[in-house]
Amino acid sequence: MFNPVGIMVAATPDMAGKPPMTNLQPDVDLFATESRCDGRVFPGECKIVVAFPFHWANGVWRLDMAVPAVPWYVGPGLLVPLAAGWLLLVGATALGAYRTVGKTLER
């Protein structure tokens, strides 16, 4: 957390003493985001960094946060259920079409 002057006044134990993770200066009413890879604070990692301004009596303070970047494929925890759902939907549609056409052609 940075005070209105830009001095770090609070940090989590793993961030204490490290340089700021971003130099974003958001508008006083909006947050700002950016994706950073191989930054000074997180070498070898990609992170989504958010700079969030909030108002206190003595000015606008800034809170910087970082979360792991989501890979384009998201992960197998989502891919497997999506593939299974797709197969179930296609199978049910094919079975329904087969039965409908079969009953229609019987007459």
Secondary structure by P-SEA (a helix, b strand, c coil): cccccccccccccccccccccccccccccbbbbbbbcccccccccccbbbbbbbbccccbbbbbbbccccccccccaaaaaaaaaaaaaaaaaaaaaaaaaaaaaac
